[in-house]
Amino acid sequence: MNGEGNSRPRRVAVLSRSFSAHPVLRAELCALYPDVTFNESGRTLGGQELLEFVAGHDAIIVALEKLDAQTLAEMKDVRIIGKYGVGLDNVDLRAAARLNIKVGWTGGVNRRSVAELAIAQMIALLHRAQEAASETRSGVWRQLKGRELRGRTVGILGCGHVGKEVARLLRVFECRVLAHDIRDFPEFYAAQSVTPVSLDELLERSEVLTIHLPHTKATHLMLDAKALARLPAGAVIVNFARGGILGEEALLANLKSGHIGGAALDVFDSEPPANKELLLHPCVLATPHIGGSAEEAVLAMGRAAIAGLAQASDPLDHIPEWAA
């Protein structure tokens, strides 16, 4: 059925656990597509289990489930994918195009949720709230000395939808905001008082570094030991993008040495994360990939995924020019 075109789906399989558990999204989807199968397992499906779940369905809604070329080729019935969430790095878009599987996706629908939590974690790290909370729970009553976000130099690595929203929110804190992106946004930079810089300058000047990049071959381990060494002593790092961009072992080494003052991590190389030593470090604020999970964002992402079933297009349309 992969080559039958982009007519209205008959049967829809929802792989996403959070979409499947959301009563409003379930009702809205079923009102449009009465024959829907939801993932009630509470697990992220993969491999043969995923293939068996989607069999007989001509459309699916996917969150972070990995749809590589082999998986797509083995999904014999699927011809439309609606993406729940903003990243498309888990879907092999070129393979989907070869198989004539259409993709419906809207970028940036959860940007406010991610940006708000990124700002909150910057403040928590600078004020050493994670360390203080850990000590308090253990019976130690000590007032740690922190730093204000106001007036800090904040570097935004990746100035797409989320990066731009972070820049907007930072204005109230009177921060010096730097940005590095392979694309140029001169009008936005001018309007928001953002200074575009090279990657080297971003690293050398950022007291707070916040990451908002897709994980690609080009960005894999972009922040390795050599890059982290360029950050100012005591800098804090916030990663609400994807695992694989920030080297976890290099980060742990820099936390142990004190060169990095703290890290807020919402994404990891593997999820759930395997590096327990990193998770348990007193200067690490770890969360389970919840950046885009505010109720408002969940509704926006879910409705975009539903709309994507009817508006799906050539997957190559969703590959940015810089990655083409």
C-alpha positions as YAML, in Angstrom:
chain: A
units: angstrom
residues:
- id: 1
  name: MET
  ca: [0.00, 0.00, 0.00]
- id: 2
  name: ASN
  ca: [3.02, 2.31, 0.25]
- id: 3
  name: GLY
  ca: [2.48, 3.49, -3.31]
- id: 4
  name: GLU
  ca: [-1.25, 4.17, -3.30]
- id: 5
  name: GLY
  ca: [-1.10, 7.92, -2.83]
- id: 6
  name: ASN
  ca: [-2.23, 10.22, -0.05]
- id: 7
  name: SER
  ca: [-6.00, 9.63, 0.27]
- id: 8
  name: ARG
  ca: [-7.76, 9.81, 3.63]
- id: 9
  name: PRO
  ca: [-6.45, 7.13, 6.05]
- id: 10
  name: ARG
  ca: [-8.79, 4.29, 6.99]
- id: 11
  name: ARG
  ca: [-7.03, 2.86, 10.05]
- id: 12
  name: VAL
  ca: [-4.70, 4.79, 12.35]
- id: 13
  name: ALA
  ca: [-2.21, 3.35, 14.86]
- id: 14
  name: VAL
  ca: [-0.97, 5.66, 17.60]
- id: 15
  name: LEU
  ca: [2.48, 4.59, 18.76]
- id: 16
  name: SER
  ca: [2.98, 7.52, 21.14]
- id: 17
  name: ARG
  ca: [2.29, 6.57, 24.75]
- id: 18
  name: SER
  ca: [1.46, 10.10, 25.92]
- id: 19
  name: PHE
  ca: [-0.90, 10.74, 22.99]
- id: 20
  name: SER
  ca: [-2.57, 7.40, 23.68]
- id: 21
  name: ALA
  ca: [-3.07, 8.33, 27.33]
- id: 22
  name: HIS
  ca: [-4.53, 11.80, 26.64]
- id: 23
  name: PRO
  ca: [-8.37, 11.78, 26.70]
- id: 24
  name: VAL
  ca: [-8.81, 14.98, 24.69]
- id: 25
  name: LEU
  ca: [-6.45, 13.90, 21.90]
- id: 26
  name: ARG
  ca: [-7.98, 10.43, 21.81]
- id: 27
  name: ALA
  ca: [-11.46, 11.91, 21.43]
- id: 28
  name: GLU
  ca: [-10.44, 14.39, 18.73]
- id: 29
  name: LEU
  ca: [-8.64, 11.73, 16.70]
- id: 30
  name: CYS
  ca: [-11.48, 9.21, 16.99]
- id: 31
  name: ALA
  ca: [-13.98, 11.85, 15.89]
- id: 32
  name: LEU
  ca: [-12.11, 12.08, 12.60]
- id: 33
  name: TYR
  ca: [-10.86, 8.51, 12.24]
- id: 34
  name: PRO
  ca: [-13.13, 6.00, 14.03]
- id: 35
  name: ASP
  ca: [-10.83, 3.01, 13.43]
- id: 36
  name: VAL
  ca: [-7.90, 3.83, 15.74]
- id: 37
  name: THR
  ca: [-5.56, 1.58, 17.71]
- id: 38
  name: PHE
  ca: [-3.82, 3.16, 20.69]
- id: 39
  name: ASN
  ca: [-0.62, 2.03, 22.38]
- id: 40
  name: GLU
  ca: [-1.95, 0.98, 25.79]
- id: 41
  name: SER
  ca: [1.20, -0.94, 26.77]
- id: 42
  name: GLY
  ca: [2.90, 1.93, 28.60]
- id: 43
  name: ARG
  ca: [6.07, 1.08, 26.68]
- id: 44
  name: THR
  ca: [7.92, 2.60, 23.75]
- id: 45
  name: LEU
  ca: [7.52, 0.05, 20.99]
- id: 46
  name: GLY
  ca: [10.31, -1.05, 18.70]
- id: 47
  name: GLY
  ca: [11.43, -3.90, 16.48]
- id: 48
  name: GLN
  ca: [9.01, -6.71, 15.78]
- id: 49
  name: GLU
  ca: [6.59, -5.47, 18.43]
- id: 50
  name: LEU
  ca: [6.28, -2.14, 16.61]
- id: 51
  name: LEU
  ca: [5.77, -3.85, 13.26]
- id: 52
  name: GLU
  ca: [3.04, -6.08, 14.64]
- id: 53
  name: PHE
  ca: [1.32, -3.09, 16.24]
- id: 54
  name: VAL
  ca: [1.13, -1.06, 13.01]
- id: 55
  name: ALA
  ca: [0.26, -3.99, 10.72]
- id: 56
  name: GLY
  ca: [-3.02, -3.39, 8.91]
- id: 57
  name: HIS
  ca: [-2.95, 0.37, 9.53]
- id: 58
  name: ASP
  ca: [-2.38, 2.79, 6.67]
- id: 59
  name: ALA
  ca: [-1.48, 5.73, 8.95]
- id: 60
  name: ILE
  ca: [0.45, 6.06, 12.18]
- id: 61
  name: ILE
  ca: [1.18, 8.76, 14.75]
- id: 62
  name: VAL
  ca: [4.73, 8.51, 16.01]
- id: 63
  name: ALA
  ca: [6.60, 10.30, 18.79]
- id: 64
  name: LEU
  ca: [10.21, 9.25, 19.50]
- id: 65
  name: GLU
  ca: [9.94, 5.70, 18.15]
- id: 66
  name: LYS
  ca: [12.79, 4.98, 15.74]
- id: 67
  name: LEU
  ca: [11.66, 4.56, 12.14]
- id: 68
  name: ASP
  ca: [14.83, 3.72, 10.24]
- id: 69
  name: ALA
  ca: [14.98, 2.58, 6.63]
- id: 70
  name: GLN
  ca: [14.56, -1.10, 7.47]
- id: 71
  name: THR
  ca: [11.59, -0.51, 9.77]
- id: 72
  name: LEU
  ca: [9.88, 1.72, 7.21]
- id: 73
  name: ALA
  ca: [10.38, -0.88, 4.49]
- id: 74
  name: GLU
  ca: [8.83, -3.57, 6.68]
- id: 75
  name: MET
  ca: [5.76, -1.46, 7.51]
- id: 76
  name: LYS
  ca: [3.97, -2.78, 4.42]
- id: 77
  name: ASP
  ca: [0.62, -1.11, 5.05]
- id: 78
  name: VAL
  ca: [1.67, 2.32, 6.31]
- id: 79
  name: ARG
  ca: [1.60, 5.20, 3.83]
- id: 80
  name: ILE
  ca: [1.15, 8.23, 6.13]
- id: 81
  name: ILE
  ca: [3.08, 9.26, 9.24]
- id: 82
  name: GLY
  ca: [1.83, 12.02, 11.54]
- id: 83
  name: LYS
  ca: [4.62, 13.31, 13.78]
- id: 84
  name: TYR
  ca: [3.80, 13.99, 17.43]
- id: 85
  name: GLY
  ca: [6.56, 16.31, 18.62]
- id: 86
  name: VAL
  ca: [8.99, 18.62, 16.92]
- id: 87
  name: GLY
  ca: [12.06, 16.55, 16.07]
- id: 88
  name: LEU
  ca: [12.21, 14.40, 12.95]
- id: 89
  name: ASP
  ca: [15.59, 12.84, 13.62]
- id: 90
  name: ASN
  ca: [13.97, 9.51, 14.51]
- id: 91
  name: VAL
  ca: [12.42, 9.15, 11.04]
- id: 92
  name: ASP
  ca: [14.53, 8.34, 7.99]
- id: 93
  name: LEU
  ca: [12.90, 10.89, 5.69]
- id: 94
  name: ARG
  ca: [14.83, 9.87, 2.58]
- id: 95
  name: ALA
  ca: [13.81, 6.25, 3.03]
- id: 96
  name: ALA
  ca: [10.21, 7.33, 3.56]
- id: 97
  name: ALA
  ca: [10.34, 9.31, 0.31]
- id: 98
  name: ARG
  ca: [11.66, 6.29, -1.59]
- id: 99
  name: LEU
  ca: [8.79, 4.22, -0.22]
- id: 100
  name: ASN
  ca: [6.22, 6.93, -1.04]
- id: 101
  name: ILE
  ca: [5.27, 7.27, 2.64]
- id: 102
  name: LYS
  ca: [4.03, 10.80, 3.32]
- id: 103
  name: VAL
  ca: [4.90, 12.71, 6.50]
- id: 104
  name: GLY
  ca: [2.86, 15.34, 8.32]
- id: 105
  name: TRP
  ca: [4.87, 17.55, 10.67]
- id: 106
  name: THR
  ca: [4.73, 21.05, 12.13]
- id: 107
  name: GLY
  ca: [7.87, 22.55, 13.64]
- id: 108
  name: GLY
  ca: [8.08, 24.56, 16.82]
- id: 109
  name: VAL
  ca: [4.71, 23.70, 18.34]
- id: 110
  name: ASN
  ca: [6.21, 23.03, 21.79]
- id: 111
  name: ARG
  ca: [8.78, 25.81, 21.76]
- id: 112
  name: ARG
  ca: [7.31, 27.78, 24.67]
- id: 113
  name: SER
  ca: [7.22, 24.75, 26.94]
- id: 114
  name: VAL
  ca: [10.85, 23.85, 26.22]
- id: 115
  name: ALA
  ca: [12.05, 27.44, 26.46]
- id: 116
  name: GLU
  ca: [10.34, 28.09, 29.80]
- id: 117
  name: LEU
  ca: [11.85, 24.99, 31.39]
- id: 118
  name: ALA
  ca: [15.28, 25.77, 29.94]
- id: 119
  name: ILE
  ca: [15.16, 29.22, 31.55]
- id: 120
  name: ALA
  ca: [13.99, 27.68, 34.84]
- id: 121
  name: GLN
  ca: [16.90, 25.25, 34.82]
- id: 122
  name: MET
  ca: [19.40, 28.02, 34.09]
- id: 123
  name: ILE
  ca: [18.18, 29.82, 37.20]
- id: 124
  name: ALA
  ca: [18.25, 26.63, 39.29]
- id: 125
  name: LEU
  ca: [21.80, 25.80, 38.22]
- id: 126
  name: LEU
  ca: [23.15, 29.29, 38.83]
- id: 127
  name: HIS
  ca: [21.55, 29.39, 42.27]
- id: 128
  name: ARG
  ca: [22.81, 25.84, 42.97]
- id: 129
  name: ALA
  ca: [19.29, 24.77, 43.86]
- id: 130
  name: GLN
  ca: [19.92, 21.12, 42.96]
- id: 131
  name: GLU
  ca: [22.94, 20.92, 45.26]
- id: 132
  name: ALA
  ca: [21.10, 22.68, 48.07]
- id: 133
  name: ALA
  ca: [18.06, 20.42, 47.75]
- id: 134
  name: SER
  ca: [20.26, 17.31, 47.84]
- id: 135
  name: GLU
  ca: [22.10, 18.50, 50.93]
- id: 136
  name: THR
  ca: [18.89, 19.48, 52.69]
- id: 137
  name: ARG
  ca: [17.38, 16.04, 52.08]
- id: 138
  name: SER
  ca: [20.50, 14.44, 53.54]
- id: 139
  name: GLY
  ca: [20.26, 16.53, 56.71]
- id: 140
  name: VAL
  ca: [22.86, 19.16, 55.84]
- id: 141
  name: TRP
  ca: [21.65, 22.73, 56.41]
- id: 142
  name: ARG
  ca: [24.00, 24.97, 54.42]
- id: 143
  name: GLN
  ca: [23.28, 28.13, 52.48]
- id: 144
  name: LEU
  ca: [25.16, 27.79, 49.21]
- id: 145
  name: LYS
  ca: [26.17, 30.95, 47.40]
- id: 146
  name: GLY
  ca: [24.77, 31.16, 43.89]
- id: 147
  name: ARG
  ca: [24.61, 33.63, 41.04]
- id: 148
  name: GLU
  ca: [21.81, 35.55, 39.36]
- id: 149
  name: LEU
  ca: [20.85, 34.97, 35.76]
- id: 150
  name: ARG
  ca: [20.48, 38.71, 35.32]
- id: 151
  name: GLY
  ca: [23.39, 40.18, 33.41]
- id: 152
  name: ARG
  ca: [24.98, 36.83, 32.50]
- id: 153
  name: THR
  ca: [26.30, 36.05, 29.06]
- id: 154
  name: VAL
  ca: [24.09, 33.32, 27.66]
- id: 155
  name: GLY
  ca: [25.08, 31.40, 24.56]
- id: 156
  name: ILE
  ca: [22.35, 29.81, 22.45]
- id: 157
  name: LEU
  ca: [23.66, 26.94, 20.35]
- id: 158
  name: GLY
  ca: [21.04, 26.55, 17.64]
- id: 159
  name: CYS
  ca: [18.62, 29.43, 17.05]
- id: 160
  name: GLY
  ca: [15.62, 27.67, 15.55]
- id: 161
  name: HIS
  ca: [12.12, 27.76, 17.00]
- id: 162
  name: VAL
  ca: [13.16, 26.97, 20.59]
- id: 163
  name: GLY
  ca: [16.39, 28.95, 20.51]
- id: 164
  name: LYS
  ca: [14.50, 32.04, 19.38]
- id: 165
  name: GLU
  ca: [11.92, 31.60, 22.14]
- id: 166
  name: VAL
  ca: [14.71, 31.33, 24.71]
- id: 167
  name: ALA
  ca: [16.23, 34.55, 23.38]
- id: 168
  name: ARG
  ca: [12.89, 36.34, 23.72]
- id: 169
  name: LEU
  ca: [12.44, 35.21, 27.31]
- id: 170
  name: LEU
  ca: [15.98, 36.17, 28.25]
- id: 171
  name: ARG
  ca: [15.36, 39.84, 27.47]
- id: 172
  name: VAL
  ca: [13.67, 40.42, 30.82]
- id: 173
  name: PHE
  ca: [16.84, 39.19, 32.57]
- id: 174
  name: GLU
  ca: [19.03, 41.80, 30.86]
- id: 175
  name: CYS
  ca: [21.40, 39.09, 29.66]
- id: 176
  name: ARG
  ca: [24.03, 39.42, 26.97]
- id: 177
  name: VAL
  ca: [22.71, 36.91, 24.47]
- id: 178
  name: LEU
  ca: [24.97, 35.26, 21.90]
- id: 179
  name: ALA
  ca: [23.82, 32.81, 19.25]
- id: 180
  name: HIS
  ca: [25.49, 30.39, 16.89]
- id: 181
  name: ASP
  ca: [23.62, 28.78, 14.03]
- id: 182
  name: ILE
  ca: [24.60, 27.70, 10.55]
- id: 183
  name: ARG
  ca: [21.75, 29.88, 9.28]
- id: 184
  name: ASP
  ca: [21.57, 33.65, 9.65]
- id: 185
  name: PHE
  ca: [18.61, 35.48, 11.19]
- id: 186
  name: PRO
  ca: [19.64, 39.16, 10.97]
- id: 187
  name: GLU
  ca: [16.16, 40.63, 11.52]
- id: 188
  name: PHE
  ca: [15.50, 38.45, 14.55]
- id: 189
  name: TYR
  ca: [18.93, 39.11, 16.01]
- id: 190
  name: ALA
  ca: [18.49, 42.86, 15.64]
- id: 191
  name: ALA
  ca: [14.98, 42.86, 17.10]
- id: 192
  name: GLN
  ca: [15.98, 40.77, 20.14]
- id: 193
  name: SER
  ca: [19.46, 42.25, 20.73]
- id: 194
  name: VAL
  ca: [21.16, 38.93, 19.99]
- id: 195
  name: THR
  ca: [24.76, 38.86, 18.82]
- id: 196
  name: PRO
  ca: [25.60, 36.16, 16.24]
- id: 197
  name: VAL
  ca: [29.05, 34.65, 16.84]
- id: 198
  name: SER
  ca: [31.25, 31.79, 15.73]
- id: 199
  name: LEU
  ca: [31.14, 28.51, 17.64]
- id: 200
  name: ASP
  ca: [34.55, 29.23, 19.16]
- id: 201
  name: GLU
  ca: [33.44, 32.63, 20.43]
- id: 202
  name: LEU
  ca: [30.17, 31.21, 21.73]
- id: 203
  name: LEU
  ca: [32.07, 28.64, 23.79]
- id: 204
  name: GLU
  ca: [34.69, 31.07, 25.05]
- id: 205
  name: ARG
  ca: [32.19, 33.67, 26.26]
- id: 206
  name: SER
  ca: [29.13, 31.73, 27.48]
- id: 207
  name: GLU
  ca: [28.62, 31.66, 31.22]
- id: 208
  name: VAL
  ca: [25.41, 29.77, 30.43]
- id: 209
  name: LEU
  ca: [25.31, 27.53, 27.36]
- id: 210
  name: THR
  ca: [21.91, 26.29, 26.20]
- id: 211
  name: ILE
  ca: [21.64, 23.71, 23.41]
- id: 212
  name: HIS
  ca: [18.81, 23.71, 20.86]
- id: 213
  name: LEU
  ca: [20.11, 21.73, 17.89]
- id: 214
  name: PRO
  ca: [18.90, 18.63, 16.07]
- id: 215
  name: HIS
  ca: [21.07, 15.55, 16.46]
- id: 216
  name: THR
  ca: [22.66, 14.87, 13.09]
- id: 217
  name: LYS
  ca: [25.96, 13.53, 11.81]
- id: 218
  name: ALA
  ca: [27.22, 17.11, 11.80]
- id: 219
  name: THR
  ca: [26.21, 17.80, 15.41]
- id: 220
  name: HIS
  ca: [27.11, 14.41, 16.91]
- id: 221
  name: LEU
  ca: [29.43, 15.01, 19.88]
- id: 222
  name: MET
  ca: [29.79, 18.65, 18.84]
- id: 223
  name: LEU
  ca: [30.38, 19.40, 22.52]
- id: 224
  name: ASP
  ca: [33.21, 16.99, 23.23]
- id: 225
  name: ALA
  ca: [36.02, 17.34, 25.77]
- id: 226
  name: LYS
  ca: [37.89, 19.82, 23.60]
- id: 227
  name: ALA
  ca: [34.82, 22.03, 23.17]
- id: 228
  name: LEU
  ca: [33.87, 21.94, 26.85]
- id: 229
  name: ALA
  ca: [37.39, 23.00, 27.81]
- id: 230
  name: ARG
  ca: [36.80, 26.28, 25.96]
- id: 231
  name: LEU
  ca: [33.92, 27.29, 28.23]
- id: 232
  name: PRO
  ca: [34.66, 29.76, 31.04]
- id: 233
  name: ALA
  ca: [35.37, 28.17, 34.42]
- id: 234
  name: GLY
  ca: [32.12, 27.62, 36.31]
- id: 235
  name: ALA
  ca: [29.89, 27.79, 33.22]
- id: 236
  name: VAL
  ca: [26.61, 25.88, 33.34]
- id: 237
  name: ILE
  ca: [25.10, 23.87, 30.50]
- id: 238
  name: VAL
  ca: [21.45, 23.25, 29.64]
- id: 239
  name: ASN
  ca: [20.54, 20.56, 27.11]
- id: 240
  name: PHE
  ca: [16.92, 20.35, 26.01]
- id: 241
  name: ALA
  ca: [17.74, 19.31, 22.44]
- id: 242
  name: ARG
  ca: [18.82, 15.70, 21.87]
- id: 243
  name: GLY
  ca: [21.26, 13.26, 23.36]
- id: 244
  name: GLY
  ca: [24.43, 12.64, 21.37]
- id: 245
  name: ILE
  ca: [25.29, 16.32, 20.92]
- id: 246
  name: LEU
  ca: [26.87, 16.75, 24.35]
- id: 247
  name: GLY
  ca: [29.52, 14.18, 25.26]
- id: 248
  name: GLU
  ca: [28.33, 12.64, 28.52]
- id: 249
  name: GLU
  ca: [31.71, 11.28, 29.64]
- id: 250
  name: ALA
  ca: [33.41, 14.58, 28.84]
- id: 251
  name: LEU
  ca: [30.71, 16.45, 30.75]
- id: 252
  name: LEU
  ca: [31.11, 14.20, 33.79]
- id: 253
  name: ALA
  ca: [34.87, 14.73, 33.78]
- id: 254
  name: ASN
  ca: [34.41, 18.50, 33.66]
- id: 255
  name: LEU
  ca: [31.84, 18.40, 36.47]
- id: 256
  name: LYS
  ca: [34.23, 16.38, 38.61]
- id: 257
  name: SER
  ca: [37.07, 18.82, 38.00]
- id: 258
  name: GLY
  ca: [34.82, 21.79, 38.74]
- id: 259
  name: HIS
  ca: [35.43, 23.39, 35.34]
- id: 260
  name: ILE
  ca: [31.70, 23.04, 34.59]
- id: 261
  name: GLY
  ca: [29.58, 24.41, 37.41]
- id: 262
  name: GLY
  ca: [26.44, 22.44, 36.66]
- id: 263
  name: ALA
  ca: [24.32, 20.84, 33.96]
- id: 264
  name: ALA
  ca: [20.59, 20.51, 33.38]
- id: 265
  name: LEU
  ca: [19.92, 17.51, 31.17]
- id: 266
  name: ASP
  ca: [16.52, 16.63, 29.76]
- id: 267
  name: VAL
  ca: [17.89, 14.37, 27.01]
- id: 268
  name: PHE
  ca: [20.51, 11.62, 27.01]
- id: 269
  name: ASP
  ca: [22.51, 9.32, 24.75]
- id: 270
  name: SER
  ca: [20.13, 6.52, 25.70]
- id: 271
  name: GLU
  ca: [16.75, 6.99, 27.32]
- id: 272
  name: PRO
  ca: [16.32, 6.01, 30.08]
- id: 273
  name: PRO
  ca: [19.94, 7.08, 30.68]
- id: 274
  name: ALA
  ca: [22.56, 4.45, 31.48]
- id: 275
  name: ASN
  ca: [25.23, 6.71, 32.98]
- id: 276
  name: LYS
  ca: [24.18, 6.57, 36.63]
- id: 277
  name: GLU
  ca: [27.28, 8.41, 37.83]
- id: 278
  name: LEU
  ca: [26.31, 11.41, 35.72]
- id: 279
  name: LEU
  ca: [22.70, 11.28, 36.94]
- id: 280
  name: LEU
  ca: [23.75, 11.17, 40.58]
- id: 281
  name: HIS
  ca: [26.31, 13.97, 40.39]
- id: 282
  name: PRO
  ca: [25.23, 16.70, 42.83]
- id: 283
  name: CYS
  ca: [25.59, 19.42, 40.18]
- id: 284
  name: VAL
  ca: [23.36, 17.67, 37.63]
- id: 285
  name: LEU
  ca: [19.67, 18.47, 37.33]
- id: 286
  name: ALA
  ca: [18.24, 15.54, 35.35]
- id: 287
  name: THR
  ca: [14.71, 15.29, 33.99]
- id: 288
  name: PRO
  ca: [13.08, 12.55, 31.84]
- id: 289
  name: HIS
  ca: [12.67, 14.35, 28.48]
- id: 290
  name: ILE
  ca: [9.84, 16.58, 29.75]
- id: 291
  name: GLY
  ca: [10.82, 19.84, 28.04]
- id: 292
  name: GLY
  ca: [7.89, 19.72, 25.64]
- id: 293
  name: SER
  ca: [5.48, 18.02, 28.03]
- id: 294
  name: ALA
  ca: [3.52, 20.97, 29.39]
- id: 295
  name: GLU
  ca: [-0.20, 20.37, 28.97]
- id: 296
  name: GLU
  ca: [-0.49, 23.19, 26.43]
- id: 297
  name: ALA
  ca: [2.39, 21.76, 24.41]
- id: 298
  name: VAL
  ca: [1.01, 18.23, 24.49]
- id: 299
  name: LEU
  ca: [-2.29, 19.46, 23.07]
- id: 300
  name: ALA
  ca: [-0.53, 21.52, 20.40]
- id: 301
  name: MET
  ca: [1.72, 18.63, 19.38]
- id: 302
  name: GLY
  ca: [-1.16, 16.17, 19.34]
- id: 303
  name: ARG
  ca: [-3.38, 18.41, 17.24]
- id: 304
  name: ALA
  ca: [-0.50, 19.01, 14.84]
- id: 305
  name: ALA
  ca: [-0.04, 15.25, 14.50]
- id: 306
  name: ILE
  ca: [-3.75, 14.78, 13.80]
- id: 307
  name: ALA
  ca: [-3.68, 17.56, 11.21]
- id: 308
  name: GLY
  ca: [-0.57, 15.97, 9.74]
- id: 309
  name: LEU
  ca: [-2.50, 12.86, 8.77]
- id: 310
  name: ALA
  ca: [-4.61, 14.92, 6.35]
- id: 311
  name: GLN
  ca: [-1.85, 17.33, 5.34]
- id: 312
  name: ALA
  ca: [1.03, 14.87, 4.93]
- id: 313
  name: SER
  ca: [3.44, 15.65, 2.13]
- id: 314
  name: ASP
  ca: [6.68, 14.48, 0.55]
- id: 315
  name: PRO
  ca: [9.14, 13.73, 3.41]
- id: 316
  name: LEU
  ca: [11.86, 15.57, 1.52]
- id: 317
  name: ASP
  ca: [9.88, 18.76, 2.10]
- id: 318
  name: HIS
  ca: [10.76, 18.43, 5.79]
- id: 319
  name: ILE
  ca: [14.52, 18.19, 5.32]
- id: 320
  name: PRO
  ca: [16.01, 21.64, 5.99]
- id: 321
  name: GLU
  ca: [18.09, 23.20, 3.23]
- id: 322
  name: TRP
  ca: [21.28, 22.94, 5.29]
- id: 323
  name: ALA
  ca: [20.80, 19.16, 5.63]
- id: 324
  name: ALA
  ca: [19.67, 18.46, 2.08]
...
